[in-house]
């Protein structure tokens, strides 16, 4: 019997997964999805768009593979060279969508109870899939260079950009999935937890402000934008210009935000800032109609509302989470520094070389520094004001004031019914002098007292003068 039990135990142990071995079949399928789900979707969409574009212009399909490889590099911000023309300005919208998809896939692959070994596998899978596709794309681009004039980009640059995009997205997904574990189990400091919400809100406000500036500028130059769309001649051309404008919309928003903070956005020879503009040749892209055609206007100073408003709300958020002014101001500076670094990174990613038109860029160092300065200075003032107002003592009511009536007493007074005149008369005090009764001396008009303890009622409004005597007894004189 014991031998049978031992054999069953050994079989169960053999069937159970051993610690330190490879992943289970279910985990392997999940890791494959993490590695190739987003990358496969990008390849499928790139293939579809390449085929539609080539067919719509009545071109042969010899350059399809090269177009797919070039699309993979473009959505990962890898600089390309087509026909000797450098194309370093890649649209940010596809990159942001890819990052969101990778972060979402990784977030669903793990939870707060996932062990470290599985976390490493998930992160490695999220990096291995895109890097494998990049290696294939490099080989395809090199083979297609003789057909469509697409030069294969530098391998190190290509792998660096692809790895950076997917590492940032995968790290964000893991952080969101393990946030509760980091906070509770790892003992994350309270000041770090308190800065997450203000940081996200500050970034959101700055992005919304930049988008609002672009929208207002586009409405002001609507006729120019319409003329640029019509330059596409046919439906396919106009649709292509519109789609390209939408893809480059985040780049334009970043440029507008840089101008709103006081930095400079340049497009080749053309440049724009709050106080000056410089003209230059521009490609016929409808979204570029937001660039001003004349000199700088005084009303442009209103754009400073964007960083100032973000700084005010940042200071308020930090002050609400801490009653200490030093902690609140320090929190503002930490969030401002992180936001400035992020602004500089996005400003760098949004620019690049654009062939004969020159370099499209924002002044990265001034963009990051001015973003930090606006948020730090305005946010510190806002935080100090909020903390000071919260620290003001509330007015205390004087307890010695006899006229002060507590709220409960006021309610009782209001709820009590008014007293009638009869009740007031009944409550009047009757003054009487109590003496011993005398049998023969009782006045005839006074009613006999029935009970000694009965209250004496008044017949009139005035008090009665009466003497109560005792009944006659054996003694001749009054009782003493």
Secondary structure, 3 states (H helix, E strand, C coil): CHHHHHHHHHHHHHHCCCCCCCCCHHHHHHHHHHHHHHHHHHHHHHHHHHHHHHHHCCCCCCCHHHHHHHHHHHHCCCCEEECCEEECCCCHHHHHHHHHHHHHHHHHHCCCCCCHHHHHHHHHHHHHHHHHHHHHHHHHHHHHHHHHCEECCCHHHHHHHHHHHHHHHHHHHHHHHCHHHHHHCCCCCHHHHHHHHHHHHHHHHHHHHHHHHHHHHHHHCHHHHHHHHHCCCCHHHHHHHHHHHHHCHHHHHHHHHHHHHCCCEEECCEEECCCCEECCCCCCCHHHHHCCCCCCCHHHHHHHHHHHHHHHHHHHHHHHCCCCHHHHHHHHHHHHHHHHHHHHHHHHHCCEEEHHHCEEEECHHHHHHHHHHHHHHHHHHHHHHHHHHHHCCCCCCCCCCCCCCCHHHHHHHHHCCCCCHHHHHHCCCCCCEECCCCCCCCCCCCCCCCCCCCCCCCCCCCCCCCEECCCCCCCCCCCC
